[in-house]
Amino acid sequence: MLGASKGIARRGLMGRFLIGSMALGFAALVAIGVAAFFTLNDAQRHTGALIHSYQVESTIADIGRLVEQAETSRRGYMLSGRASFLTTHANAAAAIPQAVDRFAALTRDNPRQQQLVADVRGDVRTLLAEHARTNALVRAGRGSAALARFRAQTGAHIVLALRENFAAMNADERRLLAYRAGERASSERIFYIVLTAGVVVFVLVALASLLTILRYTRDLSASRDELGLLNETLEDQVEERTADLALANEEIQRFAYIVSHDLRSPLVNVMGFTAELSAATAPLAELVTRAEAEAPHIVTEDARLAAREDLPESIRFIRTSTAKMDRLINAILKLSREGRRTIAPEPLDPAALVDTIIASIQHVIDERGVTVTVRRPMPRIVTDRLAIEQILSNLIENATKYLQPGRAGEVTVSAVRDRARVIISVKDNGRGIDPRDHQRIFDLFRRSGQQDQPGEGIGLAHVRALAYRLGGTIAVESQLGQGATFHLSLPSSLHQDVAAS
C-alpha cells in the first residue's frame, strides 16, 4: 500500500506538471494572439499612413498638372484666340483651388507642408489674376496688348516658384513615405515573428496535451487496478468505521446523560436552599423593622440594605440562574434521549405535515399577524415522522417569531426534488441573520442578533442533530433585514440501515 501511495503521488506530481505546462502554453497562446492582434493593427496603421502619403503625392501632381494646363491654355488662347483654349483654362483655373484645399486637408498635421501650401495659395491667386487680365484683353480684340503684357509680366517667375514649391512638397512627402515604409516593414517583421512564435507554442501545447492524455490514460488504468484492490477490503473497512462511529455516538449520548444527571443533583440542592433563604428573608426584614421601631440605634444602614434589598435581589439572581440551568440540562437530556430513539422511516406527505404543524400553532400565528403559505404539490418522502415534524415545527415557529418591525410577517413553505433528495425550504421576510452567524446559529446555546425573544439557543442545534440522523443537512440563506430561508435537504427515501446508525 505504501508503494502504491508513492506511485500515486509521483503520478499526481507529473500530472500537475503537465497540466501546469498546458496552462502556461495556453496563456502564452493568448498572449501571442493579443500581441499579433496589436502588431497587425500597427501594421495596418502604417499601411494607412503610406496610402495617405501616396494620396498627398497624387494631389501635388494634380495641382502641378492643373497649373501647367492653365498656363498652356492661356498661351494658346493668346496666340490663336480660339474659344476652346479659354474653356480649358476656365476648367483648370476652377479646379486648382479645390486641389489646393484637398492638399491642405491631407497635410493639416504637417506644419512644413502647411507653410508650403500657404505660399502656393498666394502664388496661385497671383497667377490666376494675371491670367484673367490677359484673357480679358484677348476677348476685347487686343491680342497684341495681351502678348506684350505676357512678355513683360513675371508670370513665368510665378510658375517657376510654384514648381519649386511642388518639388519641396514632394521631397517632404517622400521623406515621410520612406519613414512610414520602414515602420510598416518593421511591424510586418514583428508580426511574422509573433506568428512564428505562436505556431511553435501551439505545437508545444499540442504535444503537452497529447502527453497529458496518454499519461492520464495510463494513470486511469493503474487507478482502476488499485481501485479494484481497495474495493476488496472497502466493505470491511466501512463496517469497521461504522461500528466505531456508532460506539462513539453512544458514548457521547451516555456522557451527555450522565453529565446532565449529575448536574441536576447539585442544582436541586441549590434550588432548595435558595427557597429556604427566600423564606427567611421575610422574618429577617420584619426583625429589622421592629428593631428600627424599638431600638433604632442598633440598626445600621448596611444591615437595613442587606435585609431589604441585597438579600432579596441576590436570591432573585440565584433563582433566575438556576431556572436557566435547569432548562439547559433539560435540553441536553432531550438531545440525549432523541439520539437514542429508534428512527422509523415511513412514506410521508410533507404538505400534510406542514398543515398539521400550522394548525397546532394557529393561535400563535394569528396573534403575531403572520401569513403562512404552503406551496403545493410537494414531493413525497420516506423518513421518520416525529423527527421531521420536530424540525419543521421549529423552523416554522422561528419564522413567525423573529419578525421585522413595521412589516407584516410572511412565511412560505415549499419543497422540490433534486435527483435522489428532497429539499424543503422555509422562507420568511423577517429581520434576517448576519452572514457571519450562518453557521454559529446551529451550535448548541448559540444565538444571533437581538435577544428579545425567549429561548436558550437549543432549537436549531436540535434541528441539525435531527437532520443528520435522517441523513440530511440544514443550511440557511439570509441577509440582515431581508428575511431568511432555511433549506432542509433529505434523502427522498431513508434506508433502514441509515436509520439504524
C-alpha positions, 0 to 999 in steps of 0.5 A, a space after each residue: 500500500 505504501 508503494 502504491 501511495 508513492 506511485 500515486 503521488 509521483 503520478 499526481 506530481 507529473 500530472 500537475 506538471 503537465 497540466 501546469 505546462 498546458 496552462 502556461 502554453 495556453 496563456 502564452 497562446 493568448 498572449 501571442 494572439 493579443 500581441 499579433 492582434 496589436 502588431 497587425 493593427 500597427 501594421 495596418 496603421 502604417 499601411 494607412 499612413 503610406 496610402 495617405 502619403 501616396 494620396 498627398 503625392 497624387 494631389 501635388 501632381 494634380 495641382 502641378 498638372 492643373 497649373 501647367 494646363 492653365 498656363 498652356 491654355 492661356 498661351 494658346 488662347 493668346 496666340 490663336 484666340 480660339 474659344 476652346 483654349 479659354 474653356 480649358 483654362 476656365 476648367 483648370 483655373 476652377 479646379 486648382 483651388 479645390 486641389 489646393 484645399 484637398 492638399 491642405 486637408 491631407 497635410 493639416 498635421 504637417 506644419 512644413 507642408 502647411 507653410 508650403 501650401 500657404 505660399 502656393 495659395 498666394 502664388 496661385 491667386 497671383 497667377 490666376 489674376 494675371 491670367 484673367 487680365 490677359 484673357 480679358 484683353 484677348 476677348 476685347 480684340 487686343 491680342 497684341 496688348 495681351 502678348 506684350 503684357 505676357 512678355 513683360 509680366 513675371 508670370 513665368 517667375 510665378 510658375 517657376 516658384 510654384 514648381 519649386 514649391 511642388 518639388 519641396 512638397 514632394 521631397 517632404 512627402 517622400 521623406 515621410 513615405 520612406 519613414 512610414 515604409 520602414 515602420 510598416 516593414 518593421 511591424 510586418 517583421 514583428 508580426 511574422 515573428 509573433 506568428 512564428 512564435 505562436 505556431 511553435 507554442 501551439 505545437 508545444 501545447 499540442 504535444 503537452 496535451 497529447 502527453 497529458 492524455 496518454 499519461 492520464 490514460 495510463 494513470 486511469 488504468 493503474 487507478 482502476 487496478 488499485 481501485 479494484 484492490 481497495 474495493 476488496 477490503 472497502 466493505 470491511 473497512 466501512 463496517 469497521 468505521 461504522 461500528 466505531 462511529 456508532 460506539 462513539 455516538 453512544 458514548 457521547 449520548 451516555 456522557 451527555 446523560 450522565 453529565 446532565 444527571 449529575 448536574 441536576 443533583 447539585 442544582 436541586 440542592 441549590 434550588 432548595 436552599 435558595 427557597 429556604 433563604 427566600 423564606 427567611 428573608 421575610 422574618 429577617 426584614 420584619 426583625 429589622 423593622 421592629 428593631 428600627 421601631 424599638 431600638 433604632 440605634 442598633 440598626 445600621 444602614 448596611 444591615 437595613 440594605 442587606 435585609 431589604 434589598 441585597 438579600 432579596 435581589 441576590 436570591 432573585 439572581 440565584 433563582 433566575 440562574 438556576 431556572 436557566 440551568 435547569 432548562 439547559 440540562 433539560 435540553 441536553 437530556 432531550 438531545 440525549 434521549 432523541 439520539 437514542 430513539 429508534 428512527 422509523 422511516 415511513 412514506 410521508 406527505 410533507 404538505 400534510 405535515 406542514 398543515 398539521 404543524 400550522 394548525 397546532 400553532 394557529 393561535 400563535 400565528 394569528 396573534 403575531 399577524 403572520 401569513 403562512 403559505 404552503 406551496 403545493 404539490 410537494 414531493 413525497 418522502 420516506 423518513 421518520 415522522 416525529 423527527 421531521 415534524 420536530 424540525 419543521 415545527 421549529 423552523 416554522 415557529 422561528 419564522 413567525 417569531 423573529 419578525 421585522 418591525 413595521 412589516 407584516 410577517 410572511 412565511 412560505 413553505 415549499 419543497 422540490 426534488 433534486 435527483 435522489 433528495 428532497 429539499 424543503 425550504 422555509 422562507 420568511 421576510 423577517 429581520 434576517 441573520 448576519 452572514 457571519 452567524 450562518 453557521 454559529 446559529 446551529 451550535 448548541 446555546 448559540 444565538 444571533 442578533 437581538 435577544 428579545 425573544 425567549 429561548 436558550 439557543 437549543 432549537 436549531 442545534 436540535 434541528 441539525 442533530 435531527 437532520 443528520 440522523 435522517 441523513 440530511 443537512 440544514 443550511 440557511 440563506 439570509 441577509 440582515 433585514 431581508 428575511 431568511 430561508 432555511 433549506 432542509 435537504 433529505 434523502 427522498 427515501 431513508 434506508 433502514 440501515 441509515 436509520 439504524 446508525 
